[in-house]
Amino acid sequence: MPQVTFRDTSCPTLLADIELITKKLHISATEGSCPNTTRRKLMIAAQKLVAELEPPEDAMEKIVGAQSGLAALRQAFEMKLFEVWEGVEERRSAEELAAQTQVELRTMRALIPVGIFSEIGEERYKHTSLSTSLTDPAFRVRAVEM
């Protein structure tokens, strides 16, 4: 692998670099120009980056949170959250979702750390690529069977 030399390794500059790479990856993924082997290598590199940045306490919290996320995902399936919220560009409040599905705020909060939904404001949510996939009935069936 070629060596890369950074002129400025300050955190704000590195953050800007990562944000730029993320945007380029999004464009590449939406255009379908990133082969699976390259995508897998990028995922491994990203996981290594997270491992370097993440303190052990955060890593443990993520592991424990994954169990909560799984339970919350089951609840979301039971409450038909993904059927009700199929408009992937829509933003919804916890109150709106609860009125339509009876989903509880704690369920939404448990889904965020595992990448299902993103909180964009206090008790306001938007779809992620994972939750968008779960609005597809065929994908949802496969996910329930896992």
N, CA and C atoms as an extended XYZ file, in Angstrom:
438
Properties=species:S:1:pos:R:3:atomname:S:1:resname:S:1:resid:I:1 pbc="F F F"
N         0.853       -1.175        0.000 N   MET     1
C         0.000        0.000        0.000 CA  MET     1
C         0.902        1.243        0.000 C   MET     1
N         0.630        2.216       -0.866 N   PRO     2
C         1.481        3.409       -0.912 CA  PRO     2
C         1.362        4.225        0.367 C   PRO     2
N         2.481        4.830        0.782 N   GLN     3
C         2.501        5.705        1.952 CA  GLN     3
C         1.911        7.053        1.579 C   GLN     3
N         1.062        7.568        2.452 N   VAL     4
C         0.462        8.882        2.255 CA  VAL     4
C         1.009        9.799        3.330 C   VAL     4
N         1.461       10.957        2.934 N   THR     5
C         1.977       11.926        3.889 CA  THR     5
C         1.013       13.093        3.964 C   THR     5
N         0.579       13.400        5.177 N   PHE     6
C        -0.314       14.532        5.391 CA  PHE     6
C         0.504       15.719        5.855 C   PHE     6
N         0.241       16.853        5.255 N   ARG     7
C         0.960       18.061        5.668 CA  ARG     7
C         0.413       18.592        6.979 C   ARG     7
N        -0.894       18.471        7.160 N   ASP     8
C        -1.522       19.017        8.359 CA  ASP     8
C        -2.304       17.893        9.028 C   ASP     8
N        -1.883       17.501       10.219 N   THR     9
C        -2.565       16.412       10.917 CA  THR     9
C        -3.394       16.915       12.093 C   THR     9
N        -3.778       18.175       12.063 N   SER    10
C        -4.628       18.690       13.134 CA  SER    10
C        -6.008       18.053       13.006 C   SER    10
N        -6.677       17.914       14.121 N   CYS    11
C        -7.992       17.263       14.116 CA  CYS    11
C        -8.990       17.941       13.177 C   CYS    11
N        -9.118       19.278       13.169 N   PRO    12
C       -10.083       19.885       12.235 CA  PRO    12
C        -9.780       19.564       10.770 C   PRO    12
N        -8.500       19.540       10.400 N   THR    13
C        -8.133       19.224        9.017 CA  THR    13
C        -8.433       17.766        8.704 C   THR    13
N        -8.097       16.874        9.631 N   LEU    14
C        -8.394       15.457        9.419 CA  LEU    14
C        -9.896       15.222        9.312 C   LEU    14
N       -10.667       15.912       10.136 N   LEU    15
C       -12.118       15.797       10.069 CA  LEU    15
C       -12.631       16.240        8.703 C   LEU    15
N       -12.122       17.349        8.206 N   ALA    16
C       -12.521       17.833        6.879 CA  ALA    16
C       -12.150       16.811        5.799 C   ALA    16
N       -10.970       16.197        5.932 N   ASP    17
C       -10.544       15.169        4.976 CA  ASP    17
C       -11.501       13.978        4.999 C   ASP    17
N       -11.873       13.536        6.191 N   ILE    18
C       -12.785       12.395        6.317 CA  ILE    18
C       -14.148       12.739        5.737 C   ILE    18
N       -14.637       13.953        5.990 N   GLU    19
C       -15.930       14.370        5.435 CA  GLU    19
C       -15.889       14.397        3.908 C   GLU    19
N       -14.794       14.846        3.342 N   LEU    20
C       -14.636       14.867        1.884 CA  LEU    20
C       -14.612       13.441        1.329 C   LEU    20
N       -13.881       12.563        1.975 N   ILE    21
C       -13.829       11.164        1.544 CA  ILE    21
C       -15.227       10.545        1.620 C   ILE    21
N       -15.959       10.837        2.692 N   THR    22
C       -17.309       10.308        2.852 CA  THR    22
C       -18.208       10.759        1.710 C   THR    22
N       -18.129       12.036        1.338 N   LYS    23
C       -18.935       12.539        0.217 CA  LYS    23
C       -18.562       11.834       -1.081 C   LYS    23
N       -17.267       11.642       -1.315 N   LYS    24
C       -16.815       10.964       -2.538 CA  LYS    24
C       -17.305        9.512       -2.556 C   LYS    24
N       -17.268        8.847       -1.396 N   LEU    25
C       -17.752        7.472       -1.317 CA  LEU    25
C       -19.245        7.395       -1.600 C   LEU    25
N       -19.991        8.362       -1.089 N   HIS    26
C       -21.438        8.386       -1.328 CA  HIS    26
C       -21.722        8.517       -2.818 C   HIS    26
N       -21.012        9.417       -3.473 N   ILE    27
C       -21.190        9.610       -4.918 CA  ILE    27
C       -20.821        8.328       -5.662 C   ILE    27
N       -19.712        7.729       -5.291 N   SER    28
C       -19.247        6.500       -5.930 CA  SER    28
C       -20.260        5.370       -5.733 C   SER    28
N       -20.814        5.284       -4.539 N   ALA    29
C       -21.789        4.222       -4.244 CA  ALA    29
C       -23.082        4.434       -5.019 C   ALA    29
N       -23.558        5.673       -5.103 N   THR    30
C       -24.808        5.933       -5.816 CA  THR    30
C       -24.648        5.761       -7.317 C   THR    30
N       -23.444        5.958       -7.821 N   GLU    31
C       -23.183        5.753       -9.248 CA  GLU    31
C       -22.897        4.289       -9.558 C   GLU    31
N       -22.671        3.497       -8.519 N   GLY    32
C       -22.359        2.088       -8.715 CA  GLY    32
C       -20.964        1.851       -9.257 C   GLY    32
N       -20.057        2.806       -9.039 N   SER    33
C       -18.714        2.694       -9.608 CA  SER    33
C       -17.681        2.134       -8.632 C   SER    33
N       -18.143        1.556       -7.526 N   CYS    34
C       -17.226        0.992       -6.531 CA  CYS    34
C       -17.451       -0.521       -6.480 C   CYS    34
N       -16.515       -1.303       -7.054 N   PRO    35
C       -16.678       -2.763       -7.041 CA  PRO    35
C       -16.708       -3.309       -5.616 C   PRO    35
N       -17.344       -4.466       -5.437 N   ASN    36
C       -17.483       -5.063       -4.103 CA  ASN    36
C       -16.151       -5.290       -3.407 C   ASN    36
N       -15.138       -5.726       -4.124 N   THR    37
C       -13.840       -5.975       -3.473 CA  THR    37
C       -13.255       -4.675       -2.932 C   THR    37
N       -13.376       -3.605       -3.689 N   THR    38
C       -12.884       -2.307       -3.228 CA  THR    38
C       -13.725       -1.802       -2.064 C   THR    38
N       -15.040       -1.991       -2.159 N   ARG    39
C       -15.941       -1.555       -1.084 CA  ARG    39
C       -15.582       -2.270        0.218 C   ARG    39
N       -15.297       -3.562        0.139 N   ARG    40
C       -14.918       -4.331        1.343 CA  ARG    40
C       -13.613       -3.805        1.942 C   ARG    40
N       -12.650       -3.500        1.088 N   LYS    41
C       -11.375       -2.946        1.568 CA  LYS    41
C       -11.594       -1.595        2.236 C   LYS    41
N       -12.473       -0.782        1.670 N   LEU    42
C       -12.787        0.523        2.271 CA  LEU    42
C       -13.446        0.340        3.641 C   LEU    42
N       -14.318       -0.648        3.753 N   MET    43
C       -14.984       -0.900        5.034 CA  MET    43
C       -13.972       -1.329        6.093 C   MET    43
N       -13.029       -2.166        5.721 N   ILE    44
C       -11.995       -2.606        6.667 CA  ILE    44
C       -11.151       -1.411        7.109 C   ILE    44
N       -10.790       -0.548        6.160 N   ALA    45
C       -10.003        0.647        6.500 CA  ALA    45
C       -10.793        1.564        7.431 C   ALA    45
N       -12.089        1.701        7.178 N   ALA    46
C       -12.930        2.546        8.032 CA  ALA    46
C       -13.039        1.951        9.437 C   ALA    46
N       -13.160        0.629        9.528 N   GLN    47
C       -13.225       -0.024       10.832 CA  GLN    47
C       -11.925        0.170       11.612 C   GLN    47
N       -10.798        0.132       10.913 N   LYS    48
C        -9.508        0.384       11.568 CA  LYS    48
C        -9.442        1.815       12.088 C   LYS    48
N        -9.967        2.755       11.304 N   LEU    49
C        -9.996        4.154       11.730 CA  LEU    49
C       -10.829        4.313       12.998 C   LEU    49
N       -12.002        3.708       13.005 N   VAL    50
C       -12.868        3.776       14.190 CA  VAL    50
C       -12.163        3.155       15.393 C   VAL    50
N       -11.509        2.018       15.193 N   ALA    51
C       -10.804        1.351       16.292 CA  ALA    51
C        -9.708        2.240       16.871 C   ALA    51
N        -9.042        3.020       16.018 N   GLU    52
C        -8.003        3.943       16.490 CA  GLU    52
C        -8.594        5.086       17.306 C   GLU    52
N        -9.762        5.548       16.919 N   LEU    53
C       -10.370        6.721       17.550 CA  LEU    53
C       -11.225        6.380       18.772 C   LEU    53
N       -11.756        5.176       18.811 N   GLU    54
C       -12.763        4.831       19.802 CA  GLU    54
C       -12.153        4.346       21.109 C   GLU    54
N       -12.468        5.021       22.221 N   PRO    55
C       -11.988        4.534       23.516 CA  PRO    55
C       -12.700        3.218       23.877 C   PRO    55
N       -12.082        2.386       24.702 N   PRO    56
C       -12.684        1.096       25.067 CA  PRO    56
C       -14.101        1.224       25.631 C   PRO    56
N       -14.360        2.275       26.392 N   GLU    57
C       -15.694        2.463       26.975 CA  GLU    57
C       -16.747        2.597       25.885 C   GLU    57
N       -16.422        3.350       24.824 N   ASP    58
C       -17.361        3.533       23.721 CA  ASP    58
C       -17.571        2.230       22.960 C   ASP    58
N       -16.498        1.464       22.788 N   ALA    59
C       -16.612        0.181       22.097 CA  ALA    59
C       -17.536       -0.755       22.871 C   ALA    59
N       -17.389       -0.801       24.190 N   MET    60
C       -18.257       -1.656       25.013 CA  MET    60
C       -19.701       -1.172       24.962 C   MET    60
N       -19.876        0.136       24.983 N   GLU    61
C       -21.233        0.695       24.902 CA  GLU    61
C       -21.902        0.273       23.594 C   GLU    61
N       -21.128        0.250       22.518 N   LYS    62
C       -21.652       -0.151       21.218 CA  LYS    62
C       -22.069       -1.628       21.232 C   LYS    62
N       -21.267       -2.459       21.860 N   ILE    63
C       -21.582       -3.886       21.932 CA  ILE    63
C       -22.872       -4.106       22.715 C   ILE    63
N       -22.970       -3.461       23.858 N   VAL    64
C       -24.174       -3.589       24.684 CA  VAL    64
C       -25.367       -2.972       23.940 C   VAL    64
N       -25.135       -1.834       23.283 N   GLY    65
C       -26.197       -1.162       22.540 CA  GLY    65
C       -26.722       -1.975       21.383 C   GLY    65
N       -25.881       -2.834       20.824 N   ALA    66
C       -26.328       -3.666       19.703 CA  ALA    66
C       -27.463       -4.588       20.141 C   ALA    66
N       -27.373       -5.091       21.371 N   GLN    67
C       -28.457       -5.941       21.883 CA  GLN    67
C       -29.746       -5.139       22.032 C   GLN    67
N       -29.627       -3.925       22.540 N   SER    68
C       -30.803       -3.056       22.665 CA  SER    68
C       -31.347       -2.713       21.285 C   SER    68
N       -30.427       -2.496       20.355 N   GLY    69
C       -30.839       -2.167       18.990 CA  GLY    69
C       -31.617       -3.297       18.348 C   GLY    69
N       -31.194       -4.531       18.595 N   LEU    70
C       -31.896       -5.687       18.045 CA  LEU    70
C       -33.309       -5.774       18.616 C   LEU    70
N       -33.438       -5.579       19.918 N   ALA    71
C       -34.760       -5.611       20.545 CA  ALA    71
C       -35.629       -4.474       19.995 C   ALA    71
N       -35.035       -3.302       19.819 N   ALA    72
C       -35.781       -2.158       19.281 CA  ALA    72
C       -36.199       -2.407       17.835 C   ALA    72
N       -35.330       -3.055       17.058 N   LEU    73
C       -35.665       -3.381       15.675 CA  LEU    73
C       -36.860       -4.333       15.625 C   LEU    73
N       -36.863       -5.314       16.505 N   ARG    74
C       -38.011       -6.234       16.564 CA  ARG    74
C       -39.292       -5.469       16.883 C   ARG    74
N       -39.198       -4.539       17.832 N   GLN    75
C       -40.365       -3.711       18.173 CA  GLN    75
C       -40.813       -2.888       16.970 C   GLN    75
N       -39.861       -2.304       16.272 N   ALA    76
C       -40.190       -1.487       15.096 CA  ALA    76
C       -40.905       -2.319       14.044 C   ALA    76
N       -40.461       -3.578       13.851 N   PHE    77
C       -41.138       -4.475       12.909 CA  PHE    77
C       -42.568       -4.746       13.377 C   PHE    77
N       -42.714       -5.058       14.656 N   GLU    78
C       -44.042       -5.374       15.201 CA  GLU    78
C       -44.999       -4.188       15.079 C   GLU    78
N       -44.480       -2.984       15.235 N   MET    79
C       -45.317       -1.777       15.188 CA  MET    79
C       -45.472       -1.224       13.776 C   MET    79
N       -44.901       -1.940       12.802 N   LYS    80
C       -45.015       -1.563       11.384 CA  LYS    80
C       -44.435       -0.185       11.098 C   LYS    80
N       -43.367        0.170       11.808 N   LEU    81
C       -42.748        1.486       11.648 CA  LEU    81
C       -42.265        1.727       10.223 C   LEU    81
N       -41.680        0.719        9.601 N   PHE    82
C       -41.112        0.916        8.262 CA  PHE    82
C       -42.188        0.979        7.186 C   PHE    82
N       -43.333        0.337        7.427 N   GLU    83
C       -44.449        0.446        6.490 CA  GLU    83
C       -45.079        1.829        6.560 C   GLU    83
N       -45.173        2.367        7.766 N   VAL    84
C       -45.796        3.674        7.961 CA  VAL    84
C       -44.904        4.797        7.444 C   VAL    84
N       -43.599        4.649        7.623 N   TRP    85
C       -42.659        5.721        7.262 CA  TRP    85
C       -41.843        5.305        6.046 C   TRP    85
N       -42.514        5.233        4.897 N   GLU    86
C       -41.831        4.819        3.679 CA  GLU    86
C       -41.224        5.986        2.912 C   GLU    86
N       -41.672        7.213        3.178 N   GLY    87
C       -41.115        8.383        2.488 CA  GLY    87
C       -39.724        8.686        2.999 C   GLY    87
N       -38.718        8.217        2.270 N   VAL    88
C       -37.356        8.264        2.794 CA  VAL    88
C       -36.798        9.681        2.926 C   VAL    88
N       -37.366       10.639        2.254 N   GLU    89
C       -36.877       12.018        2.382 CA  GLU    89
C       -37.560       12.769        3.526 C   GLU    89
N       -38.608       12.194        4.070 N   GLU    90
C       -39.355       12.853        5.141 CA  GLU    90
C       -38.579       12.830        6.452 C   GLU    90
N       -38.776       13.875        7.218 N   ARG    91
C       -38.277       13.922        8.589 CA  ARG    91
C       -39.497       13.777        9.479 C   ARG    91
N       -39.350       13.044       10.557 N   ARG    92
C       -40.482       12.825       11.456 CA  ARG    92
C       -40.075       13.090       12.896 C   ARG    92
N       -41.046       13.515       13.669 N   SER    93
C       -40.812       13.704       15.102 CA  SER    93
C       -41.235       12.438       15.839 C   SER    93
N       -40.729       12.288       17.048 N   ALA    94
C       -41.100       11.140       17.877 CA  ALA    94
C       -42.607       11.145       18.113 C   ALA    94
N       -43.162       12.316       18.290 N   GLU    95
C       -44.598       12.450       18.536 CA  GLU    95
C       -45.413       11.953       17.327 C   GLU    95
N       -44.998       12.347       16.123 N   GLU    96
C       -45.698       11.900       14.912 CA  GLU    96
C       -45.635       10.377       14.773 C   GLU    96
N       -44.446        9.829       14.991 N   LEU    97
C       -44.281        8.381       14.862 CA  LEU    97
C       -45.090        7.626       15.906 C   LEU    97
N       -45.112        8.147       17.116 N   ALA    98
C       -45.875        7.497       18.183 CA  ALA    98
C       -47.371        7.525       17.874 C   ALA    98
N       -47.848        8.619       17.290 N   ALA    99
C       -49.266        8.720       16.951 CA  ALA    99
C       -49.664        7.713       15.874 C   ALA    99
N       -48.741        7.424       14.963 N   GLN   100
C       -49.047        6.506       13.866 CA  GLN   100
C       -48.770        5.043       14.194 C   GLN   100
N       -47.813        4.782       15.073 N   THR   101
C       -47.364        3.396       15.273 CA  THR   101
C       -47.301        2.964       16.733 C   THR   101
N       -47.465        3.857       17.660 N   GLN   102
C       -47.286        3.574       19.086 CA  GLN   102
C       -45.838        3.317       19.448 C   GLN   102
N       -44.887        3.607       18.529 N   VAL   103
C       -43.471        3.404       18.820 CA  VAL   103
C       -43.055        4.371       19.923 C   VAL   103
N       -42.268        3.883       20.844 N   GLU   104
C       -41.844        4.702       21.978 CA  GLU   104
C       -40.535        5.410       21.675 C   GLU   104
N       -40.311        6.505       22.354 N   LEU   105
C       -39.090        7.284       22.190 CA  LEU   105
C       -37.861        6.425       22.465 C   LEU   105
N       -37.914        5.586       23.469 N   ARG   106
C       -36.751        4.746       23.798 CA  ARG   106
C       -36.421        3.771       22.663 C   ARG   106
N       -37.445        3.347       21.925 N   THR   107
C       -37.198        2.471       20.772 CA  THR   107
C       -36.413        3.228       19.711 C   THR   107
N       -36.835        4.456       19.412 N   MET   108
C       -36.131        5.262       18.425 CA  MET   108
C       -34.694        5.520       18.875 C   MET   108
N       -34.521        5.818       20.149 N   ARG   109
C       -33.174        6.093       20.670 CA  ARG   109
C       -32.279        4.859       20.597 C   ARG   109
N       -32.850        3.681       20.710 N   ALA   110
C       -32.059        2.452       20.625 CA  ALA   110
C       -31.708        2.111       19.176 C   ALA   110
N       -32.485        2.595       18.214 N   LEU   111
C       -32.214        2.306       16.804 CA  LEU   111
C       -31.093        3.176       16.237 C   LEU   111
N       -30.909        4.350       16.782 N   ILE   112
C       -29.915        5.289       16.243 CA  ILE   112
C       -28.480        4.761       16.338 C   ILE   112
N       -28.014        4.256       17.483 N   PRO   113
C       -26.619        3.803       17.562 CA  PRO   113
C       -26.270        2.643       16.629 C   PRO   113
N       -27.278        1.881       16.195 N   VAL   114
C       -27.011        0.762       15.292 CA  VAL   114
C       -27.228        1.152       13.830 C   VAL   114
N       -27.408        2.444       13.581 N   GLY   115
C       -27.467        2.935       12.209 CA  GLY   115
C       -28.839        2.911       11.575 C   GLY   115
N       -29.857        2.617       12.375 N   ILE   116
C       -31.223        2.655       11.855 CA  ILE   116
C       -31.828        3.968       12.324 C   ILE   116
N       -31.973        4.886       11.420 N   PHE   117
C       -32.424        6.255       11.642 CA  PHE   117
C       -31.296        7.135       12.192 C   PHE   117
N       -31.467        8.397       11.988 N   SER   118
C       -30.512        9.395       12.452 CA  SER   118
C       -31.308       10.501       13.133 C   SER   118
N       -30.815       10.963       14.268 N   GLU   119
C       -31.502       12.050       14.974 CA  GLU   119
C       -30.963       13.369       14.436 C   GLU   119
N       -31.861       14.221       13.949 N   ILE   120
C       -31.451       15.489       13.325 CA  ILE   120
C       -31.790       16.693       14.188 C   ILE   120
N       -32.416       16.455       15.298 N   GLY   121
C       -32.791       17.497       16.240 CA  GLY   121
C       -33.410       16.786       17.428 C   GLY   121
N       -33.816       17.552       18.399 N   GLU   122
C       -34.386       16.913       19.579 CA  GLU   122
C       -35.658       16.154       19.203 C   GLU   122
N       -35.581       14.837       19.320 N   GLU   123
C       -36.689       13.938       19.021 CA  GLU   123
C       -37.209       14.091       17.586 C   GLU   123
N       -36.306       14.421       16.639 N   ARG   124
C       -36.635       14.485       15.204 CA  ARG   124
C       -35.675       13.561       14.475 C   ARG   124
N       -36.221       12.804       13.531 N   TYR   125
C       -35.460       11.745       12.899 CA  TYR   125
C       -35.541       11.801       11.381 C   TYR   125
N       -34.521       11.188       10.762 N   LYS   126
C       -34.536       10.992        9.313 CA  LYS   126
C       -34.005        9.592        9.033 C   LYS   126
N       -34.249        9.142        7.818 N   HIS   127
C       -33.783        7.818        7.413 CA  HIS   127
C       -32.273        7.809        7.196 C   HIS   127
N       -31.682        6.631        7.399 N   THR   128
C       -30.305        6.333        7.006 CA  THR   128
C       -30.404        5.353        5.834 C   THR   128
N       -29.282        4.984        5.262 N   SER   129
C       -29.344        4.011        4.162 CA  SER   129
C       -29.928        2.683        4.659 C   SER   129
N       -29.646        2.318        5.902 N   LEU   130
C       -30.177        1.064        6.442 CA  LEU   130
C       -31.692        1.142        6.652 C   LEU   130
N       -32.162        2.207        7.269 N   SER   131
C       -33.615        2.312        7.477 CA  SER   131
C       -34.347        2.480        6.144 C   SER   131
N       -33.707        3.135        5.186 N   THR   132
C       -34.300        3.243        3.850 CA  THR   132
C       -34.463        1.850        3.247 C   THR   132
N       -33.459        1.002        3.396 N   SER   133
C       -33.556       -0.370        2.892 CA  SER   133
C       -34.703       -1.124        3.554 C   SER   133
N       -34.923       -0.841        4.833 N   LEU   134
C       -35.976       -1.538        5.570 CA  LEU   134
C       -37.383       -1.092        5.165 C   LEU   134
N       -37.497       -0.012        4.404 N   THR   135
C       -38.818        0.374        3.888 CA  THR   135
C       -39.215       -0.484        2.690 C   THR   135
N       -38.255       -1.213        2.111 N   ASP   136
C       -38.527       -2.118        0.995 CA  ASP   136
C       -39.069       -3.437        1.555 C   ASP   136
N       -40.301       -3.812        1.205 N   PRO   137
C       -40.892       -5.033        1.778 CA  PRO   137
C       -40.032       -6.283        1.582 C   PRO   137
N       -39.407       -6.449        0.425 N   ALA   138
C       -38.581       -7.642        0.179 CA  ALA   138
C       -37.367       -7.668        1.103 C   ALA   138
N       -36.722       -6.514        1.287 N   PHE   139
C       -35.567       -6.442        2.192 CA  PHE   139
C       -36.016       -6.707        3.627 C   PHE   139
N       -37.168       -6.156        3.992 N   ARG   140
C       -37.690       -6.320        5.348 CA  ARG   140
C       -37.940       -7.797        5.639 C   ARG   140
N       -38.488       -8.537        4.688 N   VAL   141
C       -38.749       -9.965        4.877 CA  VAL   141
C       -37.441      -10.709        5.129 C   VAL   141
N       -36.425      -10.400        4.332 N   ARG   142
C       -35.116      -11.047        4.521 CA  ARG   142
C       -34.536      -10.688        5.888 C   ARG   142
N       -34.690       -9.432        6.310 N   ALA   143
C       -34.142       -8.996        7.600 CA  ALA   143
C       -34.839       -9.712        8.757 C   ALA   143
N       -36.141       -9.896        8.649 N   VAL   144
C       -36.886      -10.571        9.722 CA  VAL   144
C       -36.453      -12.042        9.824 C   VAL   144
N       -36.107      -12.632        8.688 N   GLU   145
C       -35.707      -14.036        8.682 CA  GLU   145
C       -34.299      -14.261        9.216 C   GLU   145
N       -33.486      -13.219        9.320 N   MET   146
C       -32.091      -13.364        9.774 CA  MET   146
C       -32.005      -13.753       11.221 C   MET   146
